[in-house]
Amino acid sequence: MLEICIDSIASARAAAVGGADRVELCAGMPEGGTTPSAGMIRGVRAAFPGRLMVIIRPRGYDFLYSEAEMEVMLHDITVARELGADGVVIGCLTAEGRVDMDRCRRLMAAAGLLDITFHRAFDMTRDLTEALEDIIRLEIRRVLSSGGKPDVPAGASRLTALVRQAAGRISIMPGGGVTELNLGGIVRETGVREIHLSARGPVRGGMTFFNAGCYMGSFTQSDEYGWREADPDKIRICKTALTAALAEAGPPV
């Protein structure tokens, strides 16, 4: 299963053209992903015929949420479901760095029959082994992880161990630093069946006037006149690499 992380309708269309099986829709990708707007969910749902997962994360930074933030997330799940999302991507932690079982259950109850992924809050827990068992007890279908490291290549050995620990009870989906160049090797090394990446390339806007002395937001080194979108050619390469790696691995044990 090839999942492409997107933040725009253009990237949703690219994912469809490239043959992605599923997309995860986020806003705020420089912050690790935050909840997208209702308008964006609606637009992406119209643009992408495959499975649509929507991240539910009201802000960047940590995963310790107030009751007010919980109410926001509960409402956002309802909105995502009503707009045709196939699933949501969630994760709550306690102050001590453990999975917040109660808050996760509340979000899951709001999701109902929607598919659920536990996002990379998992990588910020104090004990990945314990956290994985907690997420399995929640009966969540998959966990997105870089193996507790900054990116998947650095965390590959731990991801391999997590796949062994999971033993088919939950899907371990690598995400973070995956590219069309390393995807096949990661799948072969870790034994995963699903993988997550953005597969983006640079895009230039249509502005002809440039105010080089002004920046929007706090990312002062960002390019105000260029951004990155999913590249259908990269997605096709990823799909081919994933198919080949899974064929070598054979059916799941």
C-alpha positions as CSV (number, residue, x, y, z in Angstrom):
1,M,0.0,0.0,0.0
2,L,1.5,3.3,-1.2
3,E,0.4,6.3,0.9
4,I,1.3,9.8,-0.3
5,C,1.3,12.7,2.1
6,I,-0.3,15.7,0.5
7,D,-1.4,19.3,1.4
8,S,-3.1,20.5,-1.8
9,I,-5.6,19.6,-4.5
10,A,-2.8,19.7,-7.1
11,S,-0.9,17.0,-5.1
12,A,-4.1,15.0,-4.8
13,R,-4.4,15.0,-8.6
14,A,-0.8,14.0,-8.9
15,A,-1.3,11.2,-6.5
16,A,-4.2,9.9,-8.6
17,V,-2.2,10.1,-11.8
18,G,0.8,8.5,-10.3
19,G,-1.2,5.5,-9.0
20,A,-1.1,6.1,-5.2
21,D,-3.3,3.7,-3.2
22,R,-4.1,6.2,-0.5
23,V,-3.3,9.8,0.6
24,E,-2.9,11.4,3.9
25,L,-4.2,15.0,3.8
26,C,-2.4,17.6,6.0
27,A,-2.0,21.3,6.4
28,G,1.1,22.7,8.0
29,M,3.6,20.2,6.6
30,P,6.6,22.1,8.0
31,E,5.1,21.5,11.4
32,G,4.7,17.8,10.8
33,G,1.1,18.1,9.7
34,T,-2.0,19.8,11.1
35,T,-5.7,19.5,10.4
36,P,-6.7,20.7,6.9
37,S,-9.7,23.0,6.3
38,A,-13.1,21.6,5.4
39,G,-12.8,23.2,2.0
40,M,-9.5,21.4,1.3
41,I,-10.9,18.1,2.5
42,R,-13.9,18.5,0.1
43,G,-11.6,19.5,-2.8
44,V,-9.2,16.6,-2.3
45,R,-12.1,14.1,-2.0
46,A,-13.3,15.2,-5.4
47,A,-9.8,15.0,-6.9
48,F,-8.6,11.7,-5.5
49,P,-10.6,8.5,-6.1
50,G,-8.6,6.3,-3.8
51,R,-8.6,6.2,0.0
52,L,-8.4,9.5,1.8
53,M,-7.0,9.8,5.3
54,V,-7.2,13.2,7.1
55,I,-4.8,14.1,9.9
56,I,-6.5,15.4,13.1
57,R,-4.0,17.6,14.8
58,P,-5.1,21.1,16.0
59,R,-1.6,22.5,16.2
60,G,2.1,21.7,15.9
61,Y,4.5,21.0,18.8
62,D,3.7,18.3,21.3
63,F,0.8,15.8,21.6
64,L,-0.4,16.7,25.1
65,Y,-3.8,18.2,24.5
66,S,-6.2,20.3,26.6
67,E,-9.9,19.6,26.9
68,A,-10.5,22.6,24.5
69,E,-8.2,21.0,21.9
70,M,-10.0,17.7,22.4
71,E,-13.3,19.3,21.5
72,V,-11.7,20.8,18.4
73,M,-10.4,17.4,17.3
74,L,-13.8,15.7,18.0
75,H,-15.5,18.2,15.8
76,D,-12.9,17.9,13.1
77,I,-13.4,14.2,12.9
78,T,-17.1,14.7,12.4
79,V,-16.4,17.2,9.6
80,A,-13.9,14.8,7.9
81,R,-16.3,11.9,8.0
82,E,-19.2,14.1,6.6
83,L,-17.0,15.3,3.8
84,G,-16.1,11.7,2.7
85,A,-12.8,10.9,4.3
86,D,-12.1,7.1,4.6
87,G,-10.1,7.5,7.8
88,V,-8.4,9.8,10.2
89,V,-4.9,10.0,11.6
90,I,-4.7,10.6,15.3
91,G,-2.5,10.4,18.4
92,C,-2.5,11.7,21.9
93,L,0.2,11.4,24.6
94,T,0.3,11.9,28.4
95,A,2.7,14.3,30.0
96,E,4.9,11.3,30.9
97,G,5.3,10.3,27.2
98,R,2.9,7.4,27.1
99,V,-0.1,6.8,24.8
100,D,-3.1,8.6,26.3
101,M,-5.5,5.7,26.1
102,D,-8.6,7.6,27.3
103,R,-8.2,10.5,24.9
104,C,-7.5,8.2,22.0
105,R,-10.6,6.2,22.7
106,R,-12.7,9.3,22.7
107,L,-11.3,10.2,19.2
108,M,-11.9,6.7,18.0
109,A,-15.5,6.8,19.2
110,A,-16.1,10.0,17.2
111,A,-14.5,8.3,14.2
112,G,-16.9,5.3,14.3
113,L,-16.2,3.0,11.4
114,L,-13.5,5.2,9.8
115,D,-10.1,3.7,9.3
116,I,-7.6,4.9,11.8
117,T,-3.8,5.5,11.7
118,F,-1.8,6.4,14.9
119,H,0.6,9.1,13.7
120,R,4.2,9.9,14.6
121,A,3.3,10.9,18.1
122,F,4.3,7.3,18.5
123,D,7.9,8.2,17.8
124,M,7.8,10.7,20.7
125,T,6.8,8.2,23.3
126,R,9.3,7.2,26.1
127,D,9.1,3.5,25.2
128,L,8.2,2.3,21.6
129,T,7.7,-1.3,22.7
130,E,5.2,-0.3,25.4
131,A,3.5,2.2,23.1
132,L,3.0,-0.3,20.3
133,E,1.3,-2.7,22.7
134,D,-1.0,0.1,23.9
135,I,-1.9,1.0,20.3
136,I,-2.6,-2.6,19.5
137,R,-4.9,-2.7,22.6
138,L,-6.8,0.2,21.1
139,E,-7.3,-1.9,18.0
140,I,-5.9,0.8,15.7
141,R,-5.1,-0.6,12.2
142,R,-1.7,0.9,11.6
143,V,1.0,3.1,13.1
144,L,3.1,5.6,11.2
145,S,6.7,5.7,12.4
146,S,10.3,6.5,11.7
147,G,11.5,4.1,14.3
148,G,11.9,6.8,17.0
149,K,14.6,8.5,14.9
150,P,14.6,11.7,12.8
151,D,13.9,9.7,9.6
152,V,13.3,6.2,8.5
153,P,16.8,5.4,7.2
154,A,18.1,6.1,10.7
155,G,15.3,4.1,12.4
156,A,15.2,1.2,10.0
157,S,16.6,-1.4,12.4
158,R,14.1,-0.4,15.1
159,L,11.3,-0.5,12.5
160,T,12.4,-4.1,11.7
161,A,12.1,-4.9,15.4
162,L,8.7,-3.3,15.6
163,V,7.4,-5.4,12.6
164,R,8.6,-8.5,14.5
165,Q,6.9,-7.3,17.7
166,A,3.7,-6.5,15.8
167,A,3.5,-10.1,14.4
168,G,0.6,-9.2,12.1
169,R,-1.5,-7.6,14.9
170,I,-1.0,-4.1,13.5
171,S,0.6,-2.6,10.3
172,I,3.9,-0.7,10.8
173,M,4.0,2.0,8.1
174,P,7.4,3.8,7.7
175,G,7.3,7.5,7.1
176,G,9.8,10.3,7.3
177,G,12.8,10.6,4.9
178,V,11.4,8.0,2.5
179,T,12.1,8.7,-1.2
180,E,11.7,7.0,-4.6
181,L,15.4,6.1,-4.2
182,N,15.4,4.3,-0.9
183,L,11.8,3.0,-0.8
184,G,12.6,-0.5,-2.1
185,G,15.5,-1.0,0.2
186,I,13.4,0.1,3.2
187,V,10.6,-2.3,2.4
188,R,13.1,-5.2,1.9
189,E,15.0,-4.5,5.1
190,T,12.0,-3.9,7.4
191,G,9.4,-6.3,6.0
192,V,6.7,-3.7,6.0
193,R,3.7,-3.9,3.6
194,E,2.7,-0.2,3.6
195,I,4.9,2.9,3.2
196,H,4.3,6.7,3.5
197,L,6.1,9.5,1.7
198,S,5.4,12.9,0.1
199,A,7.2,12.3,-3.3
200,R,7.4,16.0,-3.9
201,G,9.2,18.2,-6.4
202,P,9.7,22.0,-6.6
203,V,7.0,24.2,-8.2
204,R,7.3,27.9,-9.0
205,G,4.4,30.3,-8.6
206,G,3.2,32.7,-11.3
207,M,4.2,35.9,-9.6
208,T,6.2,38.4,-11.6
209,F,6.7,40.8,-8.7
210,F,8.9,39.7,-5.8
211,N,9.2,41.5,-2.5
212,A,12.4,39.9,-1.2
213,G,12.3,41.9,2.0
214,C,9.1,40.5,3.4
215,Y,8.2,37.0,4.7
216,M,4.9,35.5,5.7
217,G,4.9,33.7,9.1
218,S,7.9,32.7,11.1
219,F,9.8,30.6,8.6
220,T,12.0,33.4,7.5
221,Q,14.2,31.3,5.3
222,S,11.3,29.9,3.2
223,D,10.8,30.8,-0.4
224,E,7.6,32.8,-0.6
225,Y,7.3,32.3,-4.4
226,G,7.9,28.5,-4.7
227,W,6.7,25.4,-3.0
228,R,6.6,21.6,-3.3
229,E,3.9,19.4,-4.7
230,A,3.6,15.7,-5.3
231,D,5.2,14.5,-8.5
232,P,3.3,11.9,-10.4
233,D,6.5,10.5,-12.0
234,K,8.1,10.0,-8.6
235,I,4.9,8.3,-7.4
236,R,5.0,5.9,-10.4
237,I,8.6,5.0,-9.6
238,C,7.6,4.4,-5.9
239,K,4.7,2.3,-6.9
240,T,6.9,0.1,-9.2
241,A,9.6,-0.2,-6.5
242,L,7.0,-1.1,-3.8
243,T,5.3,-3.7,-6.1
244,A,8.7,-5.3,-6.8
245,A,9.8,-5.4,-3.2
246,L,6.5,-6.9,-2.0
247,A,6.6,-9.5,-4.8
248,E,10.1,-10.6,-3.6
249,A,8.9,-10.8,0.0
250,G,5.9,-12.9,-0.9
251,P,2.6,-13.0,1.0
252,P,2.5,-11.7,4.6
253,V,3.2,-14.2,7.3
